[in-house]
Amino acid sequence: MERAGLRRAQEERLPLYERTARFRVYSSWLIPGLIQTRAYTTAALCAIRERRGLVDDVEAAVAIRMQRQRLLHTNERRFAFLIEESVLRSGIGGSETMAEQLAHLLAISALANVSVGVVPMRSDRVRWPVESFWIFDVSEVNVELVSGFLTVTQPGEIAMYAQTFRELTEHAVYGAAARALIASVAGSLS
């Protein structure tokens, strides 16, 4: 999908996003694309382009991803984002980019149709972090890998990811506790 560049990969994902009503997203590596700032997205896609030796169409790919974020502001869709605390602490793009990203994350968490949970770093966790994944309604799961991503469509496998998402949510903090944790990490950047 990325052979022709990152722009095309972003464009090809749009129909799936547009037909999905319920998004469940778990991220152990990066802030999920739908809630990234322009600067964070640029840093992430530049790193992917360099690592995979792709053509340089990052600016066009960033524009498409930013345009896709309009979906967050439609009340008929529901978004549940679950992010490992380490994602907040090991950001990309430098401290200014991360400060902006964390402020954006706080703003996004206030949307009525968006839930943001943060799984705190703790030594007594029962459920360990796993690969980042997106669940689109109950029809498809995308798993992010180092070399690309995997699409899962078998109902039994989708159910496994849904169960993993439920288990990870039990370890997360939400609402005021999540915002306090995000703000604390943001405060440590200055």
C-alpha positions as CSV (number, residue, x, y, z in Angstrom):
1,M,0.0,0.0,0.0
2,E,2.9,2.4,0.7
3,R,4.9,1.6,-2.4
4,A,3.4,4.6,-4.2
5,G,4.0,6.8,-1.1
6,L,2.3,7.7,2.2
7,R,-0.3,10.0,0.5
8,R,-1.9,7.1,-1.3
9,A,-1.9,5.0,1.9
10,Q,-3.7,7.8,3.7
11,E,-6.2,8.2,0.9
12,E,-6.9,4.4,0.7
13,R,-7.9,4.3,4.4
14,L,-10.5,7.1,4.1
15,P,-13.5,4.9,3.0
16,L,-13.0,2.6,6.0
17,Y,-13.0,5.5,8.4
18,E,-16.0,7.1,6.7
19,R,-18.1,4.0,7.0
20,T,-17.1,3.2,10.6
21,A,-19.4,4.4,13.4
22,R,-17.5,2.9,16.4
23,F,-13.7,3.2,16.7
24,R,-11.7,1.4,19.4
25,V,-8.0,2.3,19.3
26,Y,-5.2,1.0,21.4
27,S,-1.7,2.5,21.0
28,S,1.5,1.4,22.7
29,W,3.8,3.3,20.3
30,L,2.4,6.6,19.1
31,I,-0.5,9.0,19.6
32,P,-3.2,7.6,17.2
33,G,-3.4,9.4,13.9
34,L,-6.9,10.7,14.3
35,I,-5.9,12.7,17.3
36,Q,-2.4,13.8,16.2
37,T,-1.4,17.4,15.6
38,R,0.1,18.5,12.3
39,A,3.6,18.7,13.7
40,Y,3.3,15.3,15.4
41,T,1.9,13.7,12.3
42,T,4.7,15.2,10.2
43,A,7.4,13.9,12.6
44,A,5.8,10.4,12.6
45,L,5.4,10.1,8.8
46,C,8.9,11.5,8.1
47,A,10.3,8.7,10.4
48,I,8.2,6.1,8.6
49,R,9.3,7.4,5.2
50,E,12.9,7.4,6.1
51,R,12.8,3.9,7.7
52,R,10.9,2.4,4.8
53,G,12.8,4.3,2.0
54,L,9.6,5.8,0.5
55,V,9.1,8.7,-1.8
56,D,8.8,12.1,-0.1
57,D,5.1,12.9,-0.2
58,V,4.8,13.5,3.6
59,E,3.3,17.0,3.2
60,A,0.4,15.6,1.1
61,A,-0.1,12.6,3.4
62,V,-0.2,14.9,6.5
63,A,-2.8,17.1,4.8
64,I,-5.0,14.0,4.1
65,R,-4.7,12.8,7.7
66,M,-5.6,16.2,9.1
67,Q,-8.6,16.4,6.8
68,R,-9.7,13.0,8.1
69,Q,-9.9,14.4,11.6
70,R,-13.2,16.1,10.7
71,L,-14.7,12.7,11.6
72,L,-14.1,13.4,15.3
73,H,-16.6,16.2,15.1
74,T,-19.5,14.2,13.9
75,N,-21.9,13.1,16.7
76,E,-22.9,9.9,15.0
77,R,-19.4,8.4,15.5
78,R,-17.9,7.1,18.8
79,F,-14.2,7.0,19.5
80,A,-12.5,5.2,22.4
81,F,-8.8,5.8,22.5
82,L,-6.6,3.9,24.9
83,I,-3.0,5.0,25.1
84,E,-0.1,3.7,27.1
85,E,1.5,6.3,29.4
86,S,4.8,5.6,27.8
87,V,3.4,7.0,24.5
88,L,3.0,10.3,26.3
89,R,6.5,10.2,27.7
90,S,8.5,9.1,24.7
91,G,7.2,11.5,22.2
92,I,8.6,12.4,18.8
93,G,9.3,15.7,17.2
94,G,10.9,17.3,20.2
95,S,9.5,18.9,23.4
96,E,7.6,21.7,21.6
97,T,5.8,19.2,19.3
98,M,5.0,17.0,22.3
99,A,3.7,19.9,24.4
100,E,1.4,20.9,21.5
101,Q,0.3,17.3,21.1
102,L,-0.5,16.8,24.7
103,A,-2.5,20.1,24.8
104,H,-4.4,18.8,21.8
105,L,-5.0,15.5,23.5
106,L,-6.5,17.3,26.5
107,A,-8.8,19.3,24.2
108,I,-9.9,16.2,22.2
109,S,-10.7,14.3,25.5
110,A,-13.4,16.9,26.2
111,L,-15.4,16.0,23.1
112,A,-18.7,14.3,24.0
113,N,-18.2,11.4,21.5
114,V,-14.5,10.8,22.4
115,S,-13.2,8.7,25.3
116,V,-9.5,9.0,26.1
117,G,-8.0,6.5,28.5
118,V,-4.4,6.3,29.6
119,V,-2.8,3.1,30.9
120,P,-0.4,4.2,33.6
121,M,3.0,2.7,33.9
122,R,3.0,0.4,36.9
123,S,5.0,-2.5,38.0
124,D,2.0,-4.6,39.1
125,R,0.2,-4.9,35.8
126,V,-1.5,-8.2,35.0
127,R,-2.1,-7.3,31.3
128,W,1.1,-6.3,29.5
129,P,1.2,-3.9,26.5
130,V,0.6,-5.4,23.1
131,E,0.9,-4.2,19.5
132,S,-1.1,-1.1,18.6
133,F,-4.4,-1.8,16.9
134,W,-7.6,-0.2,15.6
135,I,-11.0,-1.9,15.8
136,F,-13.5,-0.6,13.2
137,D,-17.0,-1.4,14.3
138,V,-17.0,-5.2,14.5
139,S,-15.9,-5.8,11.0
140,E,-12.1,-5.2,10.9
141,V,-9.0,-4.8,13.0
142,N,-5.8,-3.2,11.8
143,V,-2.7,-4.1,13.6
144,E,0.3,-1.7,13.3
145,L,3.6,-3.5,12.7
146,V,7.2,-2.3,12.2
147,S,6.9,-3.1,8.5
148,G,3.3,-1.9,7.9
149,F,0.0,-3.2,9.2
150,L,-2.1,-6.3,9.2
151,T,-5.8,-6.4,8.4
152,V,-7.8,-8.9,10.5
153,T,-11.3,-9.8,9.3
154,Q,-12.0,-13.2,10.9
155,P,-14.7,-12.8,13.6
156,G,-12.9,-15.0,16.1
157,E,-9.7,-12.9,15.8
158,I,-11.7,-9.6,15.9
159,A,-13.2,-10.9,19.2
160,M,-9.7,-11.5,20.6
161,Y,-8.8,-7.9,19.9
162,A,-12.1,-6.7,21.4
163,Q,-11.4,-8.8,24.5
164,T,-7.8,-7.4,24.8
165,F,-9.2,-3.9,24.5
166,R,-11.6,-4.6,27.3
167,E,-8.9,-6.0,29.5
168,L,-6.6,-3.0,28.8
169,T,-9.4,-0.6,29.6
170,E,-9.5,-2.1,33.1
171,H,-6.0,-0.8,33.7
172,A,-6.6,2.7,32.3
173,V,-7.6,6.0,34.0
174,Y,-10.2,8.2,32.4
175,G,-11.7,11.7,32.8
176,A,-10.1,13.9,35.4
177,A,-7.5,11.3,36.3
178,A,-6.4,10.9,32.6
179,R,-6.3,14.6,32.1
180,A,-4.2,15.1,35.3
181,L,-1.8,12.4,34.0
182,I,-1.5,14.1,30.6
183,A,-1.1,17.5,32.1
184,S,1.6,16.1,34.5
185,V,3.6,14.7,31.5
186,A,3.1,18.0,29.6
187,G,4.4,19.9,32.7
188,S,7.5,17.8,32.8
189,L,8.4,18.9,29.2
190,S,9.2,22.5,30.2
